[in-house]
Each structure stands twice: as structure tokens, then as C-alpha cells.
Amino acid sequence: MKREKGLPIFLSFAHKSPAFMLFMQREFLRMGLTVSAYFPQFNAYEGAEISANRSQMFILQTTDQTKPEYSEKFTDALYTGEVKLTLRTYRRKQCLREMYVGINGEFATIEELKNEGCMGCGNDTFEMIAKKRVSKEGNDKGDHAAN
């Protein structure tokens, strides 16, 4: 099987301990990947306090020694929002309209809400006022006030 080299892979995840990063870099090498660029503090996330609301970005490149870790179709949950199902309430301070983002919400993501804008005033800036975990069946797991 011919392997293409020089293909980019973009990988972003929360900042981790030096021991975890050493493990990850060894995994990159084991899979035949090189790190071509690294950007700390790359993304900012609302509501990701456990990781200081920031993530890092690695740009990896394939080599002629790159081999797939997993060759089947990947169907497991990949994103935190797919594992920790939440319903977040956002509000526009000016018109006091509340909108719901997440599972069973009006919008799947905050990006969708911002792109659509407030249905009351059309603005695209919102404040998260509440977040609650829900099950796939839609049952509440408890309310959590946003900070």
C-alpha cells in the first residue's frame, strides 16, 4: 500500500501535563507522523473552565511511514458535546430573549445561534445564563448556573 507523505492533520485539544504531552508525541512518532507546527492558546471555549477555556493546535504531517491506528469506520462519540449532553440557556441583555443551545435546543451549537442572530433584535452577542446536563432521552441531570 502506497502512503502519501506531507498530508496535513489538524489536531486541537486542551492543554495537558508534560507527561501526557510526552506520551502524545511518542504516539505521533509511532504512527509515523511529524509535528510541523504548534500553536498554544489556539482556541477559546466558553464553558470549558476545566481546561482554562483554551486549547492548543498541532499541525501534523504524514510521512512514508505513516500508518493508520484504526482502519474501520469510526462511529464513537468524538466531541465532548456528544458525550456530555447539555442544554445551555443564552440571553440577549438588550431584549431579554432566551435561546436554548444543545441537545433538544433551538440551536445545536453556539455558532449556529450567533450565525442566526437573536430572533428578537437580530444581534449576535449572547450571555450564557444557565447550563444543565441532560440524558439522550432528554431527562435533566440538574441545573448549573453559568458563571
C-alpha positions in Angstrom: 0.0 0.0 0.0 1.5 3.3 -1.1 1.4 6.0 1.6 1.2 9.7 0.8 3.6 11.9 2.6 3.2 15.5 3.6 -0.6 15.5 4.1 -1.6 17.8 7.0 -3.5 16.7 10.0 -5.0 19.3 12.3 -5.3 18.3 15.9 -6.7 20.5 18.7 -7.2 19.6 22.3 -6.9 21.0 25.8 -3.5 21.8 27.3 -2.2 18.8 29.2 0.5 17.9 31.6 4.1 17.4 30.4 3.8 13.7 31.0 0.7 13.4 28.8 2.3 15.6 26.1 5.4 13.3 26.0 3.1 10.3 25.6 1.2 12.1 22.8 4.4 12.9 20.9 5.6 9.4 21.2 2.3 8.3 19.8 2.7 10.7 16.8 6.1 9.2 16.1 4.8 5.6 16.5 2.2 6.4 13.9 4.8 7.9 11.5 3.7 11.5 12.0 5.8 14.6 12.4 4.8 17.8 14.1 5.2 20.7 11.6 3.6 23.4 13.8 2.3 24.0 17.3 0.1 26.9 18.5 -0.6 27.1 22.2 -3.7 29.0 23.3 -5.2 28.5 19.8 -8.9 28.3 20.6 -11.1 29.8 23.3 -14.1 28.0 24.5 -17.0 29.3 26.6 -17.8 26.9 29.5 -14.6 24.9 29.4 -13.3 26.1 32.7 -11.5 22.8 33.5 -9.1 23.5 30.6 -8.9 27.3 31.3 -11.2 27.8 28.3 -8.3 27.2 25.9 -6.9 24.6 23.6 -3.7 24.1 21.6 -3.4 23.2 17.9 -0.9 20.8 16.4 -0.4 20.5 12.7 0.9 17.1 12.0 2.2 15.8 8.7 2.2 12.3 7.2 5.4 10.6 6.1 6.1 7.5 4.1 6.0 5.6 7.4 2.5 6.8 8.5 0.2 4.0 9.3 -3.5 4.2 10.4 -4.2 3.5 14.0 -7.8 2.5 13.2 -8.8 1.3 9.8 -12.6 0.8 10.3 -15.2 3.5 10.1 -15.2 5.5 13.4 -18.7 5.8 14.8 -18.0 6.5 18.5 -18.5 9.9 20.1 -15.7 12.3 19.3 -16.6 15.7 20.8 -17.3 16.5 24.4 -20.8 17.7 23.5 -21.5 14.2 22.1 -20.6 12.6 25.4 -21.7 15.2 28.0 -25.0 16.2 26.6 -26.1 19.7 27.8 -28.7 22.3 27.2 -27.4 25.8 27.6 -29.6 28.9 28.0 -28.3 32.1 26.4 -29.8 35.6 26.8 -29.6 38.9 25.0 -29.3 41.6 27.7 -31.0 44.2 25.5 -34.2 42.4 24.6 -34.1 39.7 27.4 -35.0 36.9 25.0 -33.7 33.5 26.0 -32.5 30.9 23.5 -31.5 27.3 24.0 -28.4 25.6 22.6 -27.5 22.0 22.7 -29.5 18.7 22.8 -33.2 19.4 22.3 -32.5 23.1 21.9 -33.4 25.6 19.2 -29.8 25.5 18.0 -27.2 22.7 18.1 -24.2 24.9 18.7 -23.5 28.5 19.9 -22.0 29.1 16.4 -25.4 28.3 14.8 -27.1 30.8 17.2 -24.5 33.5 16.5 -24.9 33.0 12.7 -28.7 33.2 13.0 -28.7 36.1 15.5 -31.3 36.9 18.1 -34.9 36.4 16.8 -36.0 39.4 18.8 -33.4 42.0 18.0 -31.1 40.4 15.4 -27.9 40.9 17.4 -25.3 38.1 17.6 -23.8 38.6 21.1 -25.2 36.4 23.9 -24.6 35.7 27.5 -24.8 32.1 28.9 -27.0 32.2 31.9 -27.6 28.5 32.7 -26.3 25.1 31.7 -27.8 21.7 32.6 -26.8 18.1 31.8 -29.4 16.0 30.1 -29.6 12.4 29.0 -30.1 11.2 25.5 -33.8 10.8 26.4 -33.9 14.5 27.4 -34.1 14.0 31.2 -32.5 16.7 33.3 -29.3 15.9 35.3 -29.6 19.1 37.3 -29.3 22.8 36.6 -26.0 24.6 36.8 -25.8 28.4 36.9 -23.3 29.8 34.4 -20.5 31.9 35.7 
